[in-house]
Amino acid sequence: MADSAKAFSLKHGRETVTGETGAAGVSARGVSTIAEAGDNAGGLQTMFEFDPEAGGLKWSDEEAAARIFGVAPGEVAASVDAFSACIEGEEDEARAAAFAGARASYSCEYRLKRADGAGHWVEERGGWIGYGPGRRLISIIRSIESRKRREEQLSWLAVNDELTGHLNRAHLRKALEETIADLVSKDGTGAYLMVGIDDLGAVNADFGFEAADKVIAEVGARLASVLGPEDRIGRVAGTKFGIIIAESDADYMRQICVRLLNVVRESVIETKGGAVAASVCLGAVSLPEQADASNIAMTRAEAALDAAKRIGKSSWAAFTDKTDVISQRRRNTHMSDVILTALNERRVRLAFQPIVADLDEAPKKFECLIRMRGDDGQNIPAPEFIPAAERLGLVHLLDRRVLELALNTLAICPNIHLNVNISMETVKDFVWAEGYIALLRSNQELARRITVELTETQVIDAIDASIEFVSEIKKLGCSFGIDDFGAGYTSFRNLKAMDIDILKIDGSFVTGVSSSRENQLFVRTLLDLARNFGMQTVAEWVDNEADAMLLKGLGVDYLQGFLLGKPETNPDWLPDGAPNDPPQRTERGQS
């Protein structure tokens, strides 16, 4: 045996190979480096030596090899043929060529057929060392089963809702588009239903979020149980499901709606907090007669759902022209007056929620959340006026007012940093976007302490406009953050093009992360992604210390949530009268 082959030391999976570069041009030191890198990554691995003259395999760690192959020690493949017989599907061409001596090195991934019948993903890398009769193929085999499972899980999450297992909104909408196209081509009829769970807020208040999640999941399962094989169901919002009925006339639509109402309320749902009697309301629209596009179907089904809710719990309503035109117009007119009056009377305010690096840190970073008081002095929830403002074209005014209030606050409090949200409607509108940027430009010293946030789903919908807008605000010293990251499907190319400073991890992956291995896996993946792109991270919805400690342990840079502080319109550090009016005193600025 040549000296270079004799120098091969088989020792417990972390092999040390010394010697010079072999005839194939593979450095023995390089093979050792690969082995150590794989071992440090925490994957089960071992090495083997292939002697082409003897045709046999020698394993560095028989125990590790046995675990990878799923056999008892001593039963590991001892020949190339026995090894190759354990590979699922066709053998990789580069691997086969390397073993035949026609290739200097190779790298491949494949599934092993284990003795227990299960498949197991592995990565194999190898190269030839030595000369003449002493020439050997040295290879490393490493388990990548965990990585493959993680990739499979992430692929599944890209299509499905994690809580219910049903389609997410984006993919249900895609399925709805396909169904409508199919119905049009076949001159068929179907239906789209919007289902809303009644009074889930009361379940949250009385039993807690965990019980509410159990109700959502169980309602979703019950709804799915009475659907046909060609029907589809997805979760389109927190308490709402969308259902596609592949074939349906008016009579069947009525039957399926009644059946869905009954299956939900037929028995109570047992939760840790107690038994919950759940019910739903439904809105139905006929396809394609009443809706020949997915967005129209979803809008009209939701209008019908609103009509059903006005009837009472466990009710359903079919869409009619009257349902959509009259009720929507009335709501639009009313909310338009409410928003414009609140802006004119300075009743649009900011609530400041702390963002901290550590639990005991005095906060100096805050997110500005919009609040609006009605003329009766009561707060109007943001979900009631923000969608209406977007629909009515008034959201530009709200974005502008939020920025004005944030700049006023920064001028008064020199030691704080503020995050502000902006709507995609403003970003896409050249006139309003330029006005927003001009306001930042005229306050450039303050702009350096502002982070502008867009949600991930908004960015995906208008990536070119987003990139241009972000480029302009970054020139003025602003930072840029992606909110609710993980809820959409941003590509690596887009992440790089956006020049993002902050990734805010979607709260649905943060809540309960300390007790959810799936959420921990997802958060780790996002953190690795952020580090690779040089971005800082913020975890939202942090509401308990266990989650906070785990998130910091994983490497999250900042925390935000009720544990650290609820949004406040009049925090202690804000001078009286700010930011709407000139401050009466300034000595209370944040130190």
Secondary structure per residue as TSV (DSSP state, phi and psi in degrees):
chain	resnum	aa	ss	phi	psi
A	1	M	-	360.0	135.4
A	2	A	-	-67.4	156.7
A	3	D	H	-57.1	-39.5
A	4	S	H	-63.2	-33.8
A	5	A	H	-76.3	-37.8
A	6	K	H	-63.6	-26.0
A	7	A	T	-74.1	-6.6
A	8	F	E	-72.4	117.2
A	9	S	E	-107.5	114.8
A	10	L	-	-91.8	107.0
A	11	K	-	-146.1	98.0
A	12	H	T	52.4	41.7
A	13	G	T	80.5	-15.3
A	14	R	-	-114.6	81.6
A	15	E	-	-78.9	147.6
A	16	T	E	-116.9	119.0
A	17	V	E	-114.9	121.9
A	18	T	-	-112.6	164.8
A	19	G	S	125.9	-177.4
A	20	E	-	-94.7	174.4
A	21	T	-	-64.2	129.8
A	22	G	-	-76.8	-178.6
A	23	A	T	-61.0	-29.9
A	24	A	T	-77.5	-9.4
A	25	G	-	88.4	16.0
A	26	V	-	-101.1	126.6
A	27	S	-	-76.0	128.7
A	28	A	H	-62.9	-35.1
A	29	R	H	-63.8	-34.8
A	30	G	H	-64.7	-38.8
A	31	V	H	-62.6	-41.8
A	32	S	H	-62.0	-41.3
A	33	T	H	-62.1	-41.6
A	34	I	H	-60.5	-43.2
A	35	A	H	-61.9	-45.3
A	36	E	H	-66.0	-38.3
A	37	A	H	-62.0	-43.1
A	38	G	H	-64.9	-40.0
A	39	D	H	-66.0	-42.0
A	40	N	H	-64.2	-26.6
A	41	A	T	-72.8	-9.1
A	42	G	T	91.0	4.3
A	43	G	-	-85.5	145.4
A	44	L	-	-65.6	128.9
A	45	Q	E	-153.9	163.7
A	46	T	E	-157.0	176.5
A	47	M	E	-126.4	156.8
A	48	F	E	-138.9	157.4
A	49	E	E	-116.4	130.7
A	50	F	E	-108.7	121.7
A	51	D	E	-99.0	108.8
A	52	P	T	-64.0	-28.1
A	53	E	T	-73.8	-46.3
A	54	A	T	-80.2	-24.2
A	55	G	T	74.6	11.9
A	56	G	E	-106.8	167.9
A	57	L	E	-116.5	137.7
A	58	K	E	-116.5	127.9
A	59	W	E	-99.5	137.7
A	60	S	S	-72.3	-35.0
A	61	D	-	-137.9	94.3
A	62	E	H	-59.8	-35.9
A	63	E	H	-66.7	-44.7
A	64	A	H	-64.4	-42.0
A	65	A	H	-61.8	-40.6
A	66	A	H	-62.6	-39.0
A	67	R	H	-66.2	-39.8
A	68	I	H	-66.0	-43.6
A	69	F	H	-80.6	-13.9
A	70	G	T	72.7	35.1
A	71	V	S	-126.8	173.0
A	72	A	-	-77.7	150.0
A	73	P	T	-53.9	138.4
A	74	G	T	94.8	-12.3
A	75	E	-	-109.0	12.4
A	76	V	S	-70.5	145.4
A	77	A	-	-50.6	127.9
A	78	A	-	-107.5	-1.3
A	79	S	B	-134.3	162.6
A	80	V	H	-63.3	-42.0
A	81	D	H	-63.5	-42.2
A	82	A	H	-64.9	-38.3
A	83	F	H	-64.5	-50.5
A	84	S	H	-61.8	-30.7
A	85	A	T	-67.4	-17.4
A	86	C	T	-88.5	-3.7
A	87	I	B	-89.4	129.1
A	88	E	S	-72.0	138.1
A	89	G	S	73.2	-163.4
A	90	E	S	-73.5	140.5
A	91	E	-	-69.3	141.5
A	92	D	-	-59.2	133.8
A	93	E	H	-63.3	-41.0
A	94	A	H	-64.5	-38.1
A	95	R	H	-64.4	-47.8
A	96	A	H	-61.5	-40.5
A	97	A	H	-65.2	-38.3
A	98	A	H	-64.4	-45.8
A	99	F	H	-64.7	-27.0
A	100	A	T	-82.1	-3.7
A	101	G	T	85.0	7.3
A	102	A	S	-94.3	0.1
A	103	R	-	-140.9	138.6
A	104	A	S	-73.3	-37.6
A	105	S	E	-152.1	169.0
A	106	Y	E	-159.5	162.9
A	107	S	E	-152.4	133.2
A	108	C	E	-156.8	163.9
A	109	E	E	-126.7	143.2
A	110	Y	E	-162.1	169.6
A	111	R	E	-101.1	130.6
A	112	L	E	-86.5	140.9
A	113	K	E	-88.3	104.1
A	114	R	-	-77.9	162.2
A	115	A	T	-63.4	-26.4
A	116	D	T	-83.7	4.0
A	117	G	S	92.9	-13.6
A	118	A	-	-84.7	153.3
A	119	G	E	-89.6	154.8
A	120	H	E	-145.7	120.5
A	121	W	E	-77.2	134.6
A	122	V	E	-136.8	157.9
A	123	E	E	-112.8	137.0
A	124	E	E	-128.2	130.6
A	125	R	E	-133.1	140.8
A	126	G	E	-161.2	170.4
A	127	G	E	-165.9	159.0
A	128	W	E	-85.4	141.7
A	129	I	E	-132.5	159.2
A	130	G	S	87.1	179.9
A	131	Y	-	-132.8	155.8
A	132	G	G	53.4	-138.2
A	133	P	G	-62.4	-23.7
A	134	G	G	-87.4	4.7
A	135	R	-	-67.7	133.1
A	136	R	E	-134.6	150.1
A	137	L	E	-98.0	118.6
A	138	I	E	-107.2	124.1
A	139	S	E	-134.9	153.0
A	140	I	E	-115.1	134.7
A	141	I	E	-121.1	129.1
A	142	R	E	-133.5	135.7
A	143	S	E	-70.1	129.8
A	144	I	-	-124.1	24.5
A	145	E	H	-59.7	-41.8
A	146	S	H	-63.7	-42.1
A	147	R	H	-63.8	-42.4
A	148	K	H	-65.3	-39.2
A	149	R	H	-64.9	-39.1
A	150	R	H	-64.4	-43.3
A	151	E	H	-63.4	-40.1
A	152	E	H	-64.3	-40.5
A	153	Q	H	-64.7	-43.4
A	154	L	H	-65.7	-37.0
A	155	S	H	-64.5	-39.4
A	156	W	H	-65.5	-42.0
A	157	L	H	-66.8	-24.4
A	158	A	H	-68.0	-20.9
A	159	V	H	-109.2	-32.6
A	160	N	B	-115.3	155.4
A	161	D	-	-78.5	129.3
A	162	E	T	-65.9	-38.9
A	163	L	T	-70.0	-44.2
A	164	T	T	-102.0	-21.0
A	165	G	-	82.2	-3.7
A	166	H	S	-82.8	172.7
A	167	L	B	-58.9	147.5
A	168	N	-	-81.4	175.2
A	169	R	H	-59.0	-45.5
A	170	A	H	-61.4	-43.3
A	171	H	H	-80.4	-26.0
A	172	L	H	-67.4	-40.1
A	173	R	H	-62.5	-40.1
A	174	K	H	-62.7	-43.4
A	175	A	H	-63.7	-35.6
A	176	L	H	-66.0	-42.1
A	177	E	H	-59.4	-43.3
A	178	E	H	-66.4	-39.4
A	179	T	H	-64.0	-45.4
A	180	I	H	-61.5	-43.6
A	181	A	H	-62.1	-40.1
A	182	D	H	-66.9	-40.7
A	183	L	H	-65.2	-40.2
A	184	V	H	-63.6	-43.5
A	185	S	H	-68.2	-29.8
A	186	K	H	-100.3	2.8
A	187	D	T	55.6	41.0
A	188	G	-	-102.1	178.4
A	189	T	-	-131.3	142.4
A	190	G	E	-142.3	-161.8
A	191	A	E	-152.3	152.5
A	192	Y	E	-123.3	130.2
A	193	L	E	-117.5	139.1
A	194	M	E	-110.6	124.7
A	195	V	E	-116.1	127.4
A	196	G	E	-120.3	133.0
A	197	I	E	-76.1	132.0
A	198	D	T	-75.9	132.8
A	199	D	T	53.0	41.2
A	200	L	H	-68.7	-26.0
A	201	G	H	-59.5	-35.6
A	202	A	H	-67.8	-35.9
A	203	V	H	-64.0	-43.1
A	204	N	H	-57.0	-46.4
A	205	A	H	-68.4	-41.2
A	206	D	H	-85.3	-34.3
A	207	F	H	-119.5	-16.3
A	208	G	-	101.8	166.0
A	209	F	H	-65.6	-34.4
A	210	E	H	-62.9	-41.0
A	211	A	H	-66.3	-40.2
A	212	A	H	-61.9	-41.5
A	213	D	H	-61.5	-39.7
A	214	K	H	-62.9	-40.3
A	215	V	H	-64.2	-45.3
A	216	I	H	-59.1	-47.7
A	217	A	H	-63.8	-42.7
A	218	E	H	-69.5	-40.7
A	219	V	H	-61.0	-43.2
A	220	G	H	-59.3	-41.8
A	221	A	H	-66.4	-40.7
A	222	R	H	-66.6	-41.2
A	223	L	H	-60.9	-44.9
A	224	A	H	-64.5	-28.6
A	225	S	H	-67.0	-19.8
A	226	V	T	-107.8	8.1
A	227	L	S	-88.7	156.7
A	228	G	-	-79.9	168.5
A	229	P	T	-64.0	-24.6
A	230	E	T	-94.7	-6.3
A	231	D	-	-80.1	157.3
A	232	R	E	-130.5	149.0
A	233	I	E	-134.7	144.1
A	234	G	E	-148.3	158.3
A	235	R	E	-93.8	115.1
A	236	V	E	-100.3	-14.2
A	237	A	E	-159.9	179.0
A	238	G	T	-53.5	-45.1
A	239	T	T	-118.0	15.8
A	240	K	E	-125.9	143.6
A	241	F	E	-120.5	148.5
A	242	G	E	-111.6	137.9
A	243	I	E	-128.5	129.4
A	244	I	E	-103.1	119.5
A	245	I	E	-98.5	115.3
A	246	A	S	-65.6	-37.4
A	247	E	S	-136.1	125.6
A	248	S	-	-165.3	129.2
A	249	D	-	-100.3	-174.5
A	250	A	H	-61.7	-40.6
A	251	D	H	-65.9	-44.0
A	252	Y	H	-68.8	-34.5
A	253	M	H	-60.2	-41.9
A	254	R	H	-64.0	-43.0
A	255	Q	H	-63.8	-45.2
A	256	I	H	-69.1	-34.1
A	257	C	H	-64.0	-44.7
A	258	V	H	-64.2	-40.4
A	259	R	H	-63.3	-40.8
A	260	L	H	-66.9	-41.3
A	261	L	H	-59.0	-44.0
A	262	N	H	-70.6	-38.5
A	263	V	H	-68.0	-28.4
A	264	V	H	-73.5	-39.1
A	265	R	H	-97.3	6.4
A	266	E	S	-68.2	-24.1
A	267	S	S	-154.0	157.5
A	268	V	-	-71.8	159.4
A	269	I	E	-104.0	120.8
A	270	E	E	-82.8	125.5
A	271	T	E	-124.9	170.3
A	272	K	T	-63.8	-27.5
A	273	G	T	-84.5	-12.7
A	274	G	E	138.7	178.5
A	275	A	E	-82.1	137.3
A	276	V	E	-120.3	127.1
A	277	A	-	-91.2	102.7
A	278	A	-	-94.2	153.3
A	279	S	-	-149.2	164.4
A	280	V	E	-135.9	161.2
A	281	C	E	-116.0	152.0
A	282	L	E	-130.1	144.4
A	283	G	E	-120.4	136.4
A	284	A	E	-127.1	142.7
A	285	V	E	-134.5	138.7
A	286	S	E	-82.1	137.2
A	287	L	E	-113.5	141.0
A	288	P	T	-91.1	8.7
A	289	E	T	-56.5	-45.9
A	290	Q	T	-98.7	-9.8
A	291	A	-	-157.7	113.5
A	292	D	S	-105.2	15.5
A	293	A	S	-147.5	152.1
A	294	S	H	-63.4	-41.0
A	295	N	H	-66.0	-36.0
A	296	I	H	-67.1	-42.4
A	297	A	H	-61.0	-43.7
A	298	M	H	-67.4	-41.9
A	299	T	H	-64.1	-45.6
A	300	R	H	-73.5	-33.8
A	301	A	H	-65.3	-37.0
A	302	E	H	-69.5	-35.6
A	303	A	H	-63.6	-40.6
A	304	A	H	-65.6	-37.0
A	305	L	H	-62.6	-42.4
A	306	D	H	-58.1	-41.6
A	307	A	H	-63.8	-39.1
A	308	A	H	-65.7	-39.5
A	309	K	H	-64.9	-32.2
A	310	R	H	-69.8	-23.7
A	311	I	H	-71.2	-40.8
A	312	G	-	139.9	175.5
A	313	K	S	-59.0	151.1
A	314	S	S	53.6	49.2
A	315	S	-	-124.2	161.5
A	316	W	E	-137.8	156.6
A	317	A	E	-145.7	141.3
A	318	A	E	-91.1	147.3
A	319	F	-	-69.2	140.0
A	320	T	-	-135.0	164.5
A	321	D	H	-59.0	-36.8
A	322	K	H	-64.4	-40.3
A	323	T	H	-55.5	-47.1
A	324	D	H	-76.5	-53.9
A	325	V	H	-66.5	-50.8
A	326	I	H	-72.9	-50.9
A	327	S	H	-66.1	-40.6
A	328	Q	H	-67.5	-41.5
A	329	R	H	-62.1	-41.3
A	330	R	H	-64.3	-44.2
A	331	R	H	-64.0	-42.5
A	332	N	H	-61.2	-46.5
A	333	T	H	-61.8	-45.4
A	334	H	H	-63.9	-49.3
A	335	M	H	-68.8	-31.9
A	336	S	H	-60.6	-45.3
A	337	D	H	-62.5	-41.7
A	338	V	H	-62.3	-47.5
A	339	I	H	-66.3	-48.3
A	340	L	H	-64.3	-39.2
A	341	T	H	-66.1	-41.5
A	342	A	H	-63.0	-39.4
A	343	L	H	-64.6	-46.1
A	344	N	H	-65.4	-34.9
A	345	E	T	-94.6	14.0
A	346	R	T	56.5	42.9
A	347	R	-	-103.6	6.2
A	348	V	E	-89.8	124.8
A	349	R	E	-131.3	172.7
A	350	L	E	-110.3	141.6
A	351	A	E	-112.3	132.9
A	352	F	E	-105.9	123.1
A	353	Q	E	-113.2	128.9
A	354	P	E	-65.0	147.2
A	355	I	E	-127.1	117.4
A	356	V	B	-127.1	155.6
A	357	A	S	-86.6	-28.6
A	358	D	S	-139.1	157.5
A	359	L	T	-62.6	-33.3
A	360	D	T	-98.1	14.0
A	361	E	-	-83.0	138.8
A	362	A	-	-73.9	119.4
A	363	P	-	-66.6	137.8
A	364	K	-	-128.2	-2.2
A	365	K	E	-117.5	138.4
A	366	F	E	-142.4	145.5
A	367	E	E	-93.7	135.2
A	368	C	E	-91.0	114.5
A	369	L	E	-107.8	132.4
A	370	I	E	-75.6	139.2
A	371	R	E	-133.3	149.2
A	372	M	E	-139.2	128.8
A	373	R	E	-95.8	136.8
A	374	G	-	-75.3	172.8
A	375	D	T	-69.3	-10.1
A	376	D	T	-92.9	3.7
A	377	G	S	87.9	-6.4
A	378	Q	-	-87.1	145.2
A	379	N	E	-72.0	136.7
A	380	I	E	-97.1	120.7
A	381	P	-	-58.4	140.0
A	382	A	H	-55.8	-39.6
A	383	P	H	-60.9	-16.9
A	384	E	H	-84.8	-31.6
A	385	F	H	-110.1	-23.0
A	386	I	H	-66.3	-51.3
A	387	P	H	-59.5	-37.8
A	388	A	H	-65.3	-40.8
A	389	A	H	-62.9	-38.7
A	390	E	H	-66.0	-42.2
A	391	R	H	-66.9	-34.8
A	392	L	H	-92.8	-1.6
A	393	G	T	76.4	22.9
A	394	L	-	-103.6	-4.2
A	395	V	H	-65.7	-25.8
A	396	H	H	-58.6	-40.8
A	397	L	H	-66.0	-39.1
A	398	L	H	-67.1	-42.7
A	399	D	H	-58.8	-44.0
A	400	R	H	-62.7	-43.9
A	401	R	H	-66.4	-40.1
A	402	V	H	-60.6	-43.7
A	403	L	H	-64.6	-41.8
A	404	E	H	-58.9	-46.3
A	405	L	H	-65.0	-38.1
A	406	A	H	-65.6	-42.9
A	407	L	H	-65.1	-40.2
A	408	N	H	-59.0	-41.9
A	409	T	H	-65.6	-43.7
A	410	L	H	-64.0	-35.3
A	411	A	H	-65.7	-32.6
A	412	I	H	-85.2	-33.2
A	413	C	-	-117.9	94.2
A	414	P	T	-74.3	-9.8
A	415	N	T	-110.6	20.9
A	416	I	-	-119.9	162.3
A	417	H	E	-125.7	135.9
A	418	L	E	-120.6	140.7
A	419	N	E	-103.9	130.1
A	420	V	E	-122.5	146.0
A	421	N	E	-97.6	145.9
A	422	I	-	-131.6	145.8
A	423	S	-	-85.3	152.9
A	424	M	H	-66.8	-26.1
A	425	E	H	-60.4	-37.9
A	426	T	H	-72.2	-41.4
A	427	V	H	-62.0	-40.3
A	428	K	H	-77.8	-22.4
A	429	D	-	-87.4	114.1
A	430	F	H	-57.6	-44.3
A	431	V	H	-64.8	-48.5
A	432	W	H	-70.3	-36.8
A	433	A	H	-63.2	-42.4
A	434	E	H	-65.8	-37.7
A	435	G	H	-64.6	-38.8
A	436	Y	H	-64.1	-46.5
A	437	I	H	-65.6	-37.9
A	438	A	H	-62.8	-37.9
A	439	L	H	-65.1	-39.4
A	440	L	H	-65.8	-40.7
A	441	R	H	-63.5	-36.9
A	442	S	T	-76.9	-8.5
A	443	N	T	-129.8	48.3
A	444	Q	H	-63.5	-32.2
A	445	E	H	-63.3	-36.9
A	446	L	H	-78.0	-31.2
A	447	A	H	-59.0	-26.8
A	448	R	T	-67.1	-14.7
A	449	R	T	-109.1	25.6
A	450	I	E	-121.4	135.7
A	451	T	E	-112.3	122.6
A	452	V	E	-94.3	131.0
A	453	E	E	-114.5	139.3
A	454	L	E	-126.3	145.3
A	455	T	E	-74.8	153.1
A	456	E	H	-60.1	-41.9
A	457	T	H	-65.2	-34.9
A	458	Q	H	-65.9	-42.5
A	459	V	H	-60.9	-42.9
A	460	I	H	-61.3	-37.4
A	461	D	H	-69.6	-22.8
A	462	A	T	-147.7	67.1
A	463	I	H	-66.1	-39.7
A	464	D	H	-65.9	-44.0
A	465	A	H	-64.4	-36.7
A	466	S	H	-64.3	-45.5
A	467	I	H	-60.6	-44.6
A	468	E	H	-64.5	-43.5
A	469	F	H	-64.3	-45.5
A	470	V	H	-61.8	-40.7
A	471	S	H	-58.8	-41.1
A	472	E	H	-69.0	-44.1
A	473	I	H	-71.2	-29.9
A	474	K	H	-67.6	-32.6
A	475	K	H	-62.3	-26.8
A	476	L	T	-89.5	1.0
A	477	G	T	99.2	-3.5
A	478	C	-	-69.7	153.9
A	479	S	E	-95.0	162.2
A	480	F	E	-129.6	135.2
A	481	G	E	-128.1	146.4
A	482	I	E	-98.6	120.7
A	483	D	E	-91.6	155.1
A	484	D	E	54.2	39.4
A	485	F	E	-69.1	134.8
A	486	G	T	110.5	-15.9
A	487	A	S	-84.3	-16.6
A	488	G	S	-118.8	-155.8
A	489	Y	-	-137.6	54.7
A	490	T	-	-67.2	134.2
A	491	S	-	-81.4	160.1
A	492	F	H	-60.8	-37.5
A	493	R	H	-61.2	-43.3
A	494	N	H	-68.2	-37.6
A	495	L	H	-59.8	-43.3
A	496	K	H	-67.9	-41.3
A	497	A	H	-67.5	-27.7
A	498	M	H	-77.8	-17.2
A	499	D	T	54.7	59.4
A	500	I	-	-84.4	138.2
A	501	D	S	-96.9	-36.9
A	502	I	E	-130.1	131.7
A	503	L	E	-109.3	120.6
A	504	K	E	-99.8	113.7
A	505	I	E	-71.0	129.4
A	506	D	-	-53.9	132.2
A	507	G	G	-60.5	-24.0
A	508	S	G	-65.0	-22.1
A	509	F	G	-93.7	-8.6
A	510	V	T	-96.7	-41.2
A	511	T	T	-60.0	121.9
A	512	G	T	73.2	18.5
A	513	V	G	-61.6	-29.7
A	514	S	G	-66.4	-19.8
A	515	S	G	-115.3	10.5
A	516	S	-	-124.5	109.0
A	517	R	H	-65.0	-34.6
A	518	E	H	-64.0	-45.1
A	519	N	H	-65.6	-38.2
A	520	Q	H	-60.6	-43.0
A	521	L	H	-61.8	-43.4
A	522	F	H	-66.4	-43.3
A	523	V	H	-62.8	-43.3
A	524	R	H	-57.9	-42.7
A	525	T	H	-62.2	-43.8
A	526	L	H	-65.8	-38.0
A	527	L	H	-64.9	-41.4
A	528	D	H	-61.5	-41.5
A	529	L	H	-61.8	-46.4
A	530	A	H	-61.8	-44.2
A	531	R	H	-61.7	-41.5
A	532	N	H	-63.0	-28.4
A	533	F	T	-100.1	6.6
A	534	G	T	69.3	32.8
A	535	M	-	-106.4	149.4
A	536	Q	E	-88.4	159.7
A	537	T	E	-125.2	146.7
A	538	V	E	-127.3	129.6
A	539	A	E	-97.6	121.1
A	540	E	-	-91.7	166.9
A	541	W	-	62.2	31.8
A	542	V	-	-78.8	111.5
A	543	D	-	-122.4	4.7
A	544	N	S	-150.0	157.8
A	545	E	H	-68.0	-33.8
A	546	A	H	-61.1	-45.5
A	547	D	H	-63.0	-42.2
A	548	A	H	-61.6	-45.8
A	549	M	H	-64.7	-41.3
A	550	L	H	-65.6	-42.3
A	551	L	H	-62.7	-42.1
A	552	K	H	-65.5	-37.3
A	553	G	H	-63.6	-33.4
A	554	L	H	-74.6	-18.3
A	555	G	T	110.7	14.8
A	556	V	-	-65.8	136.3
A	557	D	S	-77.4	-42.7
A	558	Y	E	-134.2	153.6
A	559	L	E	-121.1	146.0
A	560	Q	-	-147.3	134.5
A	561	G	S	159.7	179.0
A	562	F	T	-62.9	-26.8
A	563	L	T	-61.8	-37.4
A	564	L	T	-88.6	-20.1
A	565	G	-	152.2	137.0
A	566	K	-	-82.5	157.1
A	567	P	-	-61.4	134.0
A	568	E	B	-128.4	135.0
A	569	T	S	-82.4	-22.5
A	570	N	S	-132.5	65.7
A	571	P	-	-65.9	159.7
A	572	D	T	-59.2	-32.8
A	573	W	T	-79.4	-9.5
A	574	L	S	-90.2	123.9
A	575	P	-	-60.3	151.5
A	576	D	T	-57.4	136.5
A	577	G	T	88.5	-19.0
A	578	A	T	-81.7	152.1
A	579	P	T	-97.2	1.3
A	580	N	T	-66.0	-41.3
A	581	D	S	-120.6	161.2
A	582	P	-	-57.1	135.3
A	583	P	-	-66.2	144.6
A	584	Q	S	-82.8	-23.1
A	585	R	-	-152.3	154.4
A	586	T	-	-125.0	-2.0
A	587	E	T	-70.7	-8.1
A	588	R	T	-97.2	16.2
A	589	G	-	-60.5	152.6
A	590	Q	-	-60.9	131.5
A	591	S	-	-107.1	360.0
